[in-house]
Amino acid sequence: KAGDVHLLTEAREWPQGERPRRAGVSSFGISGTNAHLILEQAGEPIEPAPVSDVAGPVPWVISAHNDAALRGQARALAGHVVNDPEVNAAEVGWSLLRSRTLFDHRAVVIGQDRQELVAGLEALAAGEPHPALVHPAQATDTSDASGQTVFLFSGQGSQRPGMGAGLYHRFPAFTEAFDEVCAHLDPHLQHPLKKVAFSTDPEHAALLNHTTYAQTALFALHIALARLLHSIGIHPDAVIGHSIGEIAAAHIAGVFNLPDACRLVAARATLMGHLPTGGTMATIAATPDELAHDLTTHHGHVTIAALNTPTNTVISGPIDLVTDISATWAAKGRKTRTLTVSHAFHSPQMDPILQPFHQAIT
């Protein structure tokens, strides 16, 4: 009769690895409209792998339907993080990006620790600028930059054991580019660059942190990544780089062909690598103006190597002097971190290679 619903089930247990339980549901209407549905038991849920805290900056992506809701989301998240000391920054970042709907109104808070991330959230909630906050609404003029793509190539310190190995074995465009760069650089090195970059054993991991291999490996990675992006239709409207990343940016922009860029990289990396050790670098949560007195006190032996953010400065120089300045600011409650480098780059300790470097590339 009209409206009858019939249920047919398979109740028996299927052997492991075979089909789960199923039920067939049919409904017959008086008008001749029939509906049939098969319901199948869901598989076992797959638990996501636990995410632990990671070294380096963590991004938190906040999104909402409008700006008012965006500020409300930031306020709520900041309160939750402050009230729960067990919150894991990396897990929050993963959940915000992968387990929530991404709406059109967005902002990103980037921080090294919970304190910096919360400060960025509170600034977003209050509608105020903050060095840890990236919010398009705060831009004064985005008309010329709208829709543009920029490639940023990092400097030494961003290397890690095994970097690029997964891409190398998966994407032919990456493989071809990485091998091409290695063919130009390997004659200048004692060990094959690919073996040093892709290996995760302690011996090669230590070698990768030496400037000769850190610089050459990062350059190879940069070029291979750019070629891979090019192969899938992503092209930069502008490029920018820091330190060794400047050479990668110059090549991608067409300033150098690949052989000349590799020649420049090899000369730079090997000359710096042969310098005596004894220098180091450190990041300090302070502005250049705040550090001016410390730098003047050491008569130019310690210099500013880079500005990571308006409130985070990298200094470079002899180990004892850099350590002394870092300890002074740590005692003031400022965050400091010694970088994993073999030499004091962007400091007077690089002066001995200036003449040989000039001769090598002219």
C-alpha positions in Angstrom: 0.0 0.0 0.0 1.0 3.6 -0.3 3.8 4.8 1.9 5.1 1.3 2.7 8.7 1.1 3.7 10.6 -2.1 3.4 13.9 -2.8 5.2 16.3 -5.5 4.1 19.4 -6.0 6.1 22.6 -8.0 6.0 23.2 -8.7 9.6 25.9 -11.2 9.5 29.5 -10.2 10.3 31.8 -10.0 7.3 35.4 -11.3 7.6 38.0 -8.7 8.4 38.9 -6.7 5.4 35.6 -7.4 3.6 32.3 -5.6 3.3 30.7 -4.2 6.5 27.0 -4.5 7.4 24.5 -3.0 5.0 20.8 -2.2 4.9 18.6 -1.7 1.9 15.6 0.6 2.3 12.8 0.9 -0.3 9.7 3.2 -0.2 6.9 2.8 -2.6 4.4 5.6 -3.2 0.8 5.4 -4.5 1.7 7.7 -7.3 4.3 5.3 -8.6 7.3 7.2 -7.2 9.7 4.7 -5.7 12.8 5.5 -3.6 15.6 3.1 -2.8 18.5 3.7 -0.4 21.4 1.5 0.7 22.9 2.3 4.1 26.4 0.9 4.9 28.1 0.8 8.2 30.8 3.4 8.4 34.4 2.4 8.7 36.5 2.9 11.8 37.2 6.6 12.3 40.8 7.6 11.5 42.3 9.6 14.4 44.5 12.5 13.2 48.1 12.1 14.1 49.0 14.1 17.2 50.5 17.5 16.5 53.3 18.6 18.9 54.8 22.0 19.4 57.2 22.9 16.6 60.3 25.2 16.6 59.8 28.5 14.8 56.8 30.7 14.1 53.2 29.2 14.2 50.4 30.8 12.1 46.8 31.0 13.4 44.3 31.7 10.6 41.1 33.4 11.8 38.1 33.8 9.5 34.5 35.0 9.8 31.6 36.4 7.7 32.5 40.0 8.4 35.0 42.1 10.3 32.9 42.4 13.5 32.6 38.6 13.6 36.4 38.3 12.9 37.2 40.5 15.9 34.8 38.4 18.0 36.5 35.2 16.9 39.9 36.6 17.9 38.6 37.7 21.3 37.1 34.3 22.0 40.2 32.4 21.0 42.4 34.7 23.0 40.3 34.1 26.1 40.3 30.4 25.6 44.1 30.3 25.2 44.7 32.5 28.2 42.4 30.3 30.4 43.8 27.0 29.3 47.6 26.6 29.9 47.6 23.2 28.2 46.7 24.7 24.8 49.2 23.6 22.2 50.1 26.4 19.7 50.7 24.0 16.8 47.5 22.0 17.4 45.5 25.3 17.5 47.0 26.3 14.2 46.2 23.0 12.6 42.6 23.0 13.9 42.0 26.5 12.7 43.1 25.7 9.2 41.9 22.1 8.7 38.8 21.7 10.9 37.0 25.0 10.5 35.2 26.7 7.5 37.3 29.4 6.0 35.2 32.5 5.3 36.1 35.5 3.1 37.1 37.8 6.0 40.4 36.5 7.3 43.5 37.5 9.3 46.6 35.6 10.3 48.4 35.8 13.6 52.0 34.6 13.5 54.0 34.1 16.7 57.0 32.3 18.2 55.1 31.4 21.4 51.7 31.7 23.1 52.4 35.2 24.5 53.1 36.6 21.0 50.1 34.8 19.5 47.7 36.0 22.2 49.0 39.6 21.8 48.2 39.4 18.1 44.7 38.0 18.7 44.0 40.8 21.2 45.2 43.4 18.7 42.9 41.9 16.1 40.0 41.9 18.5 40.7 45.6 19.3 41.1 46.6 15.7 44.7 47.6 16.3 47.9 46.9 14.3 50.5 44.5 15.7 53.8 43.0 14.4 52.4 39.5 14.8 49.1 40.3 12.9 48.6 40.1 9.1 45.2 41.7 8.3 44.3 43.0 4.9 42.0 45.6 6.3 45.0 47.3 8.0 46.7 47.9 4.6 46.8 51.5 3.7 46.7 50.9 -0.1 46.3 47.5 -1.6 45.0 48.6 -5.0 48.4 47.9 -6.8 49.1 44.7 -5.0 45.7 43.0 -5.2 46.0 39.5 -6.7 49.8 39.6 -7.0 52.1 36.7 -6.1 55.5 37.2 -4.4 58.1 34.6 -3.9 60.3 35.1 -0.8 63.6 33.2 -0.6 64.9 32.7 2.9 68.5 32.9 4.1 70.7 30.5 6.0 69.2 29.1 9.2 66.1 27.8 7.5 67.8 24.5 6.5 66.8 21.2 8.0 67.8 17.6 7.5 65.9 15.9 4.7 64.5 19.1 3.2 63.0 18.6 -0.2 63.5 14.8 -0.2 59.7 14.1 -0.5 59.3 16.6 -3.3 62.3 15.2 -5.1 60.9 11.7 -5.2 57.3 12.8 -6.1 57.6 15.6 -8.7 59.7 15.3 -11.8 59.9 19.1 -12.2 61.5 19.4 -8.8 63.8 16.4 -9.4 65.1 17.8 -12.7 65.7 21.3 -11.3 67.4 20.0 -8.1 69.7 17.7 -10.2 70.6 20.5 -12.6 71.7 22.8 -9.7 73.7 19.9 -8.1 75.5 19.3 -11.3 76.8 22.9 -11.2 77.6 22.9 -7.5 78.9 19.4 -6.7 82.3 20.0 -8.4 83.0 22.7 -5.7 82.0 20.4 -2.7 83.6 17.5 -0.9 80.3 15.6 -0.5 77.4 15.2 -3.0 75.0 18.0 -2.2 71.9 15.8 -2.6 73.2 13.3 -0.1 73.9 16.0 2.5 70.5 17.7 2.0 68.3 14.7 1.9 69.9 12.5 4.6 68.6 12.6 8.2 71.5 10.8 9.8 73.4 12.9 12.5 76.6 13.1 10.5 75.0 14.8 7.5 72.6 16.8 9.7 75.7 18.4 11.3 77.3 19.0 7.9 74.2 20.7 6.6 74.5 23.3 9.3 78.0 24.3 8.0 77.7 27.3 5.8 79.2 25.7 2.7 76.4 23.1 2.6 73.7 25.2 4.1 73.9 27.9 1.5 74.3 25.5 -1.5 71.5 23.2 -0.3 69.1 26.1 0.3 69.8 27.6 -3.1 69.1 24.2 -4.8 65.9 23.9 -2.8 64.8 27.4 -3.7 65.3 26.9 -7.5 63.7 23.5 -7.4 60.7 24.9 -5.6 60.3 27.8 -8.0 60.5 25.4 -11.0 57.9 23.2 -9.4 55.5 26.1 -8.8 56.1 27.2 -12.4 55.2 23.8 -13.7 51.8 24.0 -12.1 51.1 27.5 -13.4 52.2 29.6 -10.4 54.4 32.5 -11.4 55.7 35.4 -9.2 54.9 39.0 -10.0 57.8 40.0 -7.8 60.6 38.2 -5.9 62.5 39.0 -2.8 65.3 37.3 -0.9 67.5 37.5 2.2 71.2 36.6 2.1 71.7 33.5 0.0 68.0 33.9 -1.0 68.9 37.1 -2.8 70.8 35.1 -5.4 67.9 32.7 -5.9 65.6 35.7 -6.3 68.0 37.3 -8.8 68.1 34.1 -10.9 64.3 33.7 -10.9 64.0 37.4 -11.9 66.3 36.8 -14.9 69.3 38.7 -13.5 71.6 35.6 -13.6 71.4 32.5 -15.7 71.7 29.3 -13.7 75.4 28.6 -14.4 76.4 32.2 -13.3 74.1 32.0 -10.3 75.6 28.7 -9.2 79.1 30.1 -9.7 78.2 33.0 -7.4 76.7 30.7 -4.8 79.7 28.3 -4.8 82.2 31.1 -4.4 80.2 32.7 -1.6 79.5 29.5 0.3 83.1 28.0 0.1 84.9 31.3 0.9 82.6 31.8 3.9 83.0 28.2 4.9 86.8 28.5 5.0 86.7 31.4 7.4 87.8 30.8 11.0 84.9 29.9 13.4 84.2 31.9 16.6 81.2 33.9 15.6 77.5 33.5 16.1 74.2 35.2 15.6 71.1 35.6 17.8 67.6 37.0 17.6 66.4 39.4 20.3 62.9 40.7 20.8 64.0 44.3 20.6 64.1 47.1 18.1 67.3 48.4 16.5 66.9 51.6 18.5 66.7 49.7 21.7 69.9 47.7 20.8 71.9 50.8 19.6 73.6 51.3 23.0 74.8 47.7 23.2 76.1 47.8 19.7 77.9 51.1 20.3 79.5 49.7 23.5 81.2 47.0 21.5 82.7 49.4 18.9 81.1 47.9 15.8 82.3 44.3 16.5 78.6 43.3 16.8 76.2 44.4 14.1 72.6 44.1 13.0 72.4 41.2 10.6 68.7 41.4 9.8 65.3 42.7 10.9 62.9 39.7 11.2 60.0 42.0 12.3 59.8 45.6 13.5 60.4 44.3 17.0 62.7 41.3 16.4 66.3 42.0 15.5 69.1 39.6 14.5 72.6 40.5 15.7 75.9 39.0 14.6 79.5 39.0 15.9 82.0 37.2 18.2 80.4 34.5 20.4 81.3 36.1 23.7 79.9 39.5 22.8 76.7 38.2 21.2 76.1 35.9 24.2 76.6 38.9 26.6 74.1 41.1 24.8 71.6 38.2 24.6 71.9 37.5 28.3 71.4 41.2 29.1 68.1 41.3 27.2 67.0 37.9 28.5 67.4 39.3 32.0 65.0 42.1 31.0 62.4 39.5 30.1 62.9 39.7 26.3 62.9 36.5 24.3 66.3 35.7 22.7 67.5 32.7 20.7 71.0 31.8 19.4 70.9 30.7 15.7 72.3 27.5 14.4 75.1 29.0 12.3 78.8 28.3 11.8 79.9 31.9 11.4 78.9 35.4 12.2 77.3 36.4 8.9 76.6 40.0 8.0 79.2 41.2 10.4 82.9 42.5 10.1 84.0 38.9 10.5 83.1 38.4 6.8 85.6 41.2 5.7 88.5 38.8 5.0 86.7 37.2 2.1 85.7 40.4 0.3 88.7 40.6 -1.9 88.9 36.9 -2.8 85.1 37.0 -3.4 85.5 39.9 -5.8 88.2 38.1 -7.7 86.2 34.9 -7.9 83.2 36.4 -9.6 84.9 38.9 -11.9 
